[in-house]
C-alpha cells in the first residue's frame, strides 16, 4: 500500500483534488471537525498522512511515506534526500527580500554590510546573500518576520510572498526575488527506483493529470 504525505494548510485542498483525479480519495481530511492524521483511501490501495508542509520531505526521506506533496521552498530550505519528480503547478508564491517602504534600500546589494536579515528560511537566506558576496547576520524567527524591520531588529526579511497583502498592510515592500515556488511531487528514492507497490504507475497518472488544462474531481 502506497503512503502519501500531504501538507496541512494552503496546499492541502489542491493536493486532495489531484489525488481524487487519479482515483484516490482523501477528502476526509477536509471535513470540519476531522482530527485524524492518517486515513486510508476507500479503495484500500493507499493511505495518507496529514503533516506540516515543512515535515513532508522528512516523512518521505525516512521512508514513512513513498510519495509527498510539498512546496519547493521547503525543498530548498531543507535539502532533503528525496526524488523531486513533478512540478504540480499550484501553490504559486515566491521567496523574496522585503524592507520597510520608508527605508532607502531598493536592492539587496544596497543593504549595509553585516546588516541584519530576519527569516524563517535561514538556509535560503544564507545561500542567497552568500551568492551576492554580501555578509549579513541572519536572525532566525518562527513567525511574524514582518516585525523585524518594523521594530528595527533587522533591516530586511526573507520570506514567502503570495499576494503581497501582508507586506503592504505592514508597510513593507519587496526589493528582490530569490526564486519562485510551487507544489512539487516528491518520492522516497529507493521506493521510486524499485517501483514499490506500483509507485511508478501512480506517479505517471499524476504526471498526466498535471499536463491537462484542469483537474477533474
Secondary structure, DSSP 8 states (H G I E B T S, - for coil): -EEEEEESSTTHHHHHHHHHHTT---GGGGSTT---SEEE-TTSSEEEEEE-GGGHHHHHHTTS-SEEEEEHHHHHHH--S-EEEEE-S-S-EEEEEEEETTSS--SGGGS-TTEEEEES-HHHHHHHHHHTT--EEEEE-SS-TTHHHHHTS-SEEEEEESSSHHHHHTTEEEEEEEEEE-EEEEE-HHHHHHTGGGHHHHHHHHHHHHTSSS---
